[in-house]
Every structure is written in structure tokens, then in C-alpha cells.
Amino acid sequence: MPKLLAFAGSIRRNSYNQAILDVAVEGAREAGAEVTVISLEDYAMPIFNEDEESAHGIPERAQAFKELLINHDGFLIASPEYNSSYPALLKNALDWASRKAGDEKVMQAYKGKVAGIMASSAGGLGGLRVLVVLRMLLENMGVIVAPNQKAIAKVSGLLDDNHAISDEKTIKQLKGLGRDTANLCEKVCQ
Ligand code: FNR
């Protein structure tokens, strides 16, 4: 049974991306994956600075986040698109976790892991452009990114009063992404 870690690149209250992530998580669980959902708010870490790292090492919360990545087989990541790219919150967390410590030879947080990626936006492209750069970023760090990906456009019209996704077609797509990620991980994760 693959172990997936799920997190959004937004800590906004009623985040659209948290809402789509929650549906993908359901799909992964239905496919048999064990999924841990976290908020990056609980792993708030300073903006990466190599001087700080040299002086004090990896900060406690960044280390805790990195260990979570290491201890899971794969990831489900939902990201907003900020100016056609990823938010600093997400990139900063991923950067900290890429830092090798001690006798670490490879990026243990990423090498050989699987990721399912998704985005959403009130706009017409659904954050499609962030998926291009997020896929490249993750693959460059050794992650196998599932071919299936979802950019959910005009997401503000797909929610119920509790800010959960209520549109049946979107639920099917996102559950499918969660399921595909779990199944890919079952096949390739060591
Ligand atoms: C945005 N937003 C945005 N949306 C989009 O579709 N393409 C974009 O390039 C941008 N750029 C952008 C830059 C900055 C700095 C902000 C703050 C916002 C809008 C963005 O999609 C919106 O804030 C979403 O609500 C963010 O996702 P969450 O927080 O709801 O998950």
C-alpha cells in the first residue's frame, strides 16, 4: 500500500487548491493508498538563505517537512499559479527539503518518489502554467511525475457553501488523478 503525502501550495483560508487536493486525496484512499494531509502553515520556515544554513543547519520545521517527504513514497501537490509560476511558499519548502545533510548522497526527499500534481484558479486556464514548471522542478529533483495532471478552471463556480468541490465531473477528474498517482506509486515506488 503506497504512502502518499498531500499538501497545497496555499495556506489561504478556504483555499481553492486545498479543496481540489481534498478530492484527489479521497481518490487515492479509495485506490488503497495511505494518505497523510498536511498544511505548510504547520511547517512555516524562513526564506532559504545559504548563510543561515551554514551557520545553523536546516531549521527544525524544514527538517520535519523533509523527513515527512522521506518517509512517504509519493506526493499529491495542489498549487496556485502566481504570475505563471509556483508560489514562494511552495518553492521555499521544496528548496529546503532538497538540501543534503551529513553523508546524504542523493536528495532522499525526492529521488524515486512519485507525484500527482494539480492546480486551480478562478481564471480560465485553471493554473495550467504552474503545472509546467512544477513538473519540471520535481522531475529535475528525481521525482516521477504522473502523466495525468489536472488544472481546474473557473473553480469558484464548482464549490458548495462549505468551500468543498461539489461539481460531479470535477470530482471524478480529481479522484482519477488521486487514483492514478496511487496506482503509479504502487508500481514504481521502491
Ligand atoms: C494570482 N492569481 C493568479 N491566477 C492565475 O490563474 N494565474 C496567475 O498567473 C495568477 N497570478 C497571481 C499572482 C499573485 C501574486 C496572486 C496573489 C494571485 C490568482 C490566484 O489563482 C488566486 O489567488 C487563487 O485563489 C490562489 O489559490 P488558493 O489560495 O485559493 O489555493
Boltz pocket constraint, residues with backbone or C-beta under 6 A from the ligand:
constraints:
  - pocket:
      binder: B
      contacts: [[A, 10], [A, 11], [A, 12], [A, 14], [A, 15], [A, 16], [A, 17], [A, 18], [A, 79], [A, 80], [A, 81], [A, 82], [A, 83], [A, 84], [A, 85], [A, 120], [A, 121], [A, 122], [A, 123], [A, 125], [A, 126], [A, 127]]
      max_distance: 6.0
